[in-house]
Amino acid sequence: MNFLRGVMGGPSAGPQPSGADTIQKLCDRVASSTLLDDRRDAVRALKSLSKKYRLEVGIQAMEHLIHVLQTDRSDSEIIGYALDTLYNVISNDLEEEEQDDSEEENSVKQVDDLGSQFTEIFIKQQENVTLLLTLVEEFDFHVRWPGVKLLTSLLKQQGPQVQQIILVSPMGVSRLMDLLADSREVIRNDGVLLLQQLTKSNAAIQKIVAFENAFERLLDIITEEGNSDGGIVVEDCLLLLQNLLKNNNSNQNFFKEGSYIQRMKPWFEVGDDNCGWSAQKVTNLHLMLQLVRVLVSPTNPPGATSSCQKAMFHCGLLQQLCTILMATGVPADILTETINTVSEVIRGCQTNQDYFASVNAPSNPPRPAIVVLLMSMVNERQPFVLRCAVLYCFQCFLYKNQKGQGEIVSTLLPSTIDATGNSVSAGQLLCGGLFSTDSLSNWCAAVALAHALQENGTLKEQLLRVQLATSIGNPPVSLLQQCTNILSQGSKVQTRVGLLMLLCTWLSNCSIAVTHFLHNPANVPFLTGQIAENLGEEEQLVQGLCALLLGISIYYNDNSLENYRKEKLKQLIEKRIGRENFIEKLGFISKHELYSRAAQKPQPSFSSPDHMMFDHEFTKLVKELEGVISKAIYKSSEEDKKEEEVKKTLEQHDNIVTHYKKVIREQDQELEELKQRISTLTSQNEQLQATVTQQVSQIQQHKDQYNLLKVQLGKDTQHHNSHGDTLQMNGIQTEEVSKLKEELEEWKNKHELLQGQLKEKDSVIEKLNSSQLEMGATEQSLQTSRFGGLEHSNELQKELEMLRSQLQLQAAEISKLQMENQKLQVMNTAADPMLGDSGAPAATSSELEARLEQEIKELKSQVKALSEEKESLKQQLDSSTSTVAILQDKNSRLEREVAESKKEQDDLLVLLADQDQKISAQKMKLKDFGVAVEDEDDTESGDQGDEDEDGDEEEQDENVAVCYQEN
């Protein structure tokens, strides 16, 4: 009751108002009525009164409404009225809208406190939130939508407490994720708002929501709504995505691995017509750019940022952002945020930085994007926020980019300056801004040039060559001298701070630059004079920077100038300033408020140009050098000498270490080569073993083939004999034909004397013919057998030659292995002294020697096995050569037999020729006696009958018919 009195503003005096009485009656009706309709009407009435009498309804009816939610779940209408009533009681949105036009500010605070207190009462029982989660699962619109609104209001009032209740509730977050899949846009959109409140500053809930496929669903909604051209729903989805990704490395990695970065590219396709940007489109695109920056923020782990930067380049997102950067008609705040986004996408990523260096503005002639941006930075008519964004972009382009630093500094060197003056370079713009009358341009140009020299000693030395023409007729002065001249002229504080930061960055860790700076006799007196004076608060920052510059001149002094050696400079500080005073002035830098702001993050963000004093990278340099310089001021000359000796010793030690590192690296390379050779030798050995086994199998196959050939030769001899018998049978058939011819001749010639002579002559002729045919058949069979044997012997010889060539190749490979083994032994012996001299890795070299010796022994055993296998192959080859010699002997015998058969055939041919002459003489005599004799053509056709039996028989029938006709 004390709480209620406090809310009401104290105890009530007098009668209660009529509204309170009505609410009390309605609450009694809800609690005591048995009819559902009566309770529903009472809750409806409470809903209508809840806006006007929020306090009374909340005090008297909250318990009854919660009871209705628990008991009357079967009736969706009364549940909906109860949820709406609770929402009106707990939510502050309606009361704030009504109080917008009033002049009472205390009422707004009281309303906020009222909603928070009612929320605290509701969530005091955690079952109420669990019950609400169950009601949100209902598909009925009149239940689900009021439940979503009520839960959102609870999260707004008491976010962490409600988040913890939902987190421990079974499937609590998963139930709410189903709201994104609701087909009713009102519930879906309010579900997005609910998840916004749910995921605020709670990494555990953010992870659960992300792994419930929230990224896919939200990106689908953004695409359906039209990307950047969409309405406020797109804005709500983007805010939810920022909640899920910001400072949550797990979700960022999940977003990248899920290829969701590629789906962001269509967001930035704004088209060519950039006029008429609506306020909602500007807001949407601004949030989209911020979402990209969340993924590549410098505060993220370097590995995660680098992987996101690479993914953005490969999917074309960086190219799309550069298109917006160079487009016309883009609103100023979108252009500024785009520059900041491109800055962080390219920061520290060499690939992206190289691409950005190649981007050209669509001008005539085309100019690099870097030059166009620098023109905006040094232009005092441009907005301050835009100039800061360009400076940040230039810093990110040079961050860990020695190639880009060299390109910027090269535009300042005399050999690369464009003599025609047609094109403006980045170096010329920086020099122009450095010596401009605008202090902001001076500061931006000085910081940009300092980033071009960051951690690059070579460029610091090259920048000493830059000469500037101050006026006509005067000799040129160096850039370093011109900076010190402007310092001594007493310009604005911002200009001097920028130049001092540039000089400190330039001289740090560069002894040559320190020597050039000290060579000007006016510089040291100017610095000591600035430090020694007692100036106001505005000048204290300049005094601290002058002390830092003088300390750098002492710490990095190589004592090459006699008048400005370390000891003399320390004595000068002791006499004119005092060591304690010097250290105090040096501490002004880190104690300054603007220094602390700049040290927080890399992006230069200032509320006004007057606050633009320190650069983030320079704060790191101050933190590094402040303690070192303080120690150096108090050191004596002997300590300096000892320190120099220690430095020299350390340098020598570093040289020795680098030498040994080089030796170890070379030995590692040699060991890798030896391991590779051993692996190749092992593989070659395996190949040779496989080849040997294959050759053994081939030799066995050849042996089998040789045995088959021997069997086949025996069969061919038998075939030759059978073929000769068939030819003799053919000779018998021709002899019978000759007898028929003789009988025909007897019927033809009835002279017995001539008939007898003819029979004798014909028998002699037929004998000669039969002997000739037999000899021809014998010769043919001998030739076939000879050719068959020759073919088989030739095949054997070819196979043996192949075997010999394979054995020769194998022998060559074995000799090659032996040579490589000897080389390995030589290299091993050569590596022993090297390994012994290394000192530190002695134990490692001994182990390597043992391994090498063991591997060489294994190779020797393998080579020995190969040589034994080679000897066995040689024996097999000798046996095969002996078999070939036997075959050659048989072949020579066959050739002798063929030659003898040829000689006999020639003798037979001579005999046949004599017989032919005698036969022709006999035929002439028969013709003289008037006896009909066959022509030579008919005789030749009869002789060819041995080759074609069918044609011979036909000719014989014709001759018989002719003889009968003559008779």
Sequence and secondary structure as in RCSB ss.txt:
>XXXX:A:sequence
MNFLRGVMGGPSAGPQPSGADTIQKLCDRVASSTLLDDRRDAVRALKSLSKKYRLEVGIQAMEHLIHVLQTDRSD
SEIIGYALDTLYNVISNDLEEEEQDDSEEENSVKQVDDLGSQFTEIFIKQQENVTLLLTLVEEFDFHVRWPGVKL
LTSLLKQQGPQVQQIILVSPMGVSRLMDLLADSREVIRNDGVLLLQQLTKSNAAIQKIVAFENAFERLLDIITEE
GNSDGGIVVEDCLLLLQNLLKNNNSNQNFFKEGSYIQRMKPWFEVGDDNCGWSAQKVTNLHLMLQLVRVLVSPTN
PPGATSSCQKAMFHCGLLQQLCTILMATGVPADILTETINTVSEVIRGCQTNQDYFASVNAPSNPPRPAIVVLLM
SMVNERQPFVLRCAVLYCFQCFLYKNQKGQGEIVSTLLPSTIDATGNSVSAGQLLCGGLFSTDSLSNWCAAVALA
HALQENGTLKEQLLRVQLATSIGNPPVSLLQQCTNILSQGSKVQTRVGLLMLLCTWLSNCSIAVTHFLHNPANVP
FLTGQIAENLGEEEQLVQGLCALLLGISIYYNDNSLENYRKEKLKQLIEKRIGRENFIEKLGFISKHELYSRAAQ
KPQPSFSSPDHMMFDHEFTKLVKELEGVISKAIYKSSEEDKKEEEVKKTLEQHDNIVTHYKKVIREQDQELEELK
QRISTLTSQNEQLQATVTQQVSQIQQHKDQYNLLKVQLGKDTQHHNSHGDTLQMNGIQTEEVSKLKEELEEWKNK
HELLQGQLKEKDSVIEKLNSSQLEMGATEQSLQTSRFGGLEHSNELQKELEMLRSQLQLQAAEISKLQMENQKLQ
VMNTAADPMLGDSGAPAATSSELEARLEQEIKELKSQVKALSEEKESLKQQLDSSTSTVAILQDKNSRLEREVAE
SKKEQDDLLVLLADQDQKISAQKMKLKDFGVAVEDEDDTESGDQGDEDEDGDEEEQDENVAVCYQEN
>XXXX:A:secstr
 HHHHHHHTS   SS  HHHHHHHHHHHHHHH  SHHHHHHHHHHHHHHTTTTHHHHHHHHHHHHHHHHHH TT 
HHHHHHHHHHHHHHH SHHHHHHHTT S HHHHHHHHHHHHHHHHHHHTSHHHHHHHHHHHT   HHHHHHHHHH
HHHHHHHSHHHHHHHHHHSTTHHHHHHGGGG SSHHHHHHHHHHHHHHTTT HHHHHHHHHTTHHHHHHHHHHHH
TGGG  HHHHHHHHHHHHHHTT HHHHHHHHHTT SGGGGGGG   S      HHHHHHHHHHHHHHHHHT TTS
 HHHHHHHHHHHHHTTHHHHHHHHHH SS  HHHHHHHHHHHHHHHTT HHHHHHHHH EES SS EEHHHHHHH
HHT TTS HHHHHHHHHHHHHHHTT HHHHHHHHHTTSGGGS SS  S  HHHHHHHHHTSS HHHHHHHHHHHH
HHTTT HHHHHHHTT EE  STTS  EEHHHHHHHHHHTT  HHHHHHHHHHHHHHHTT HHHHHHHHHSTTHHH
HHHHHHHS   HHHHHHHHHHHHHHHHHHHT  S SGGG HHHHHHHHHHHT HHHHHHHHTHHHHSHHHHHHTT
 SS   SSGGG    HHHHHHHHHHHHHHHHHHH  HHHHHHHHHHHHHHHHHHHHHHHHHHHHHHHHHHHHHHH
HHHHHHHHHHHHHHHHHHHHHHHHHHHHHHHHHHHHHHHHHHHHHHHHHHHHHHHHHHHHHHHHHHHHHHHHH  
 HHHHHHHHHHHHHHHHHHHHHHHHHHHHHHHHHHHHHHHHHHHHHHHHHHHHHHHHHHHHHHHHHHHHHHHHHH
HHHHHHHHHHHHTSTTHHHHHHHHHHHHHHHHHHHHHHHHHHHHHHHHHHHHHHHHHHHHHHHHHHHHHHHHHHH
HHHHHHHHHHHHHHHHHHHHHHHHHHHHTT     HHHHHHHHGGGT HHHHHHHHHHHHHHHHHH 
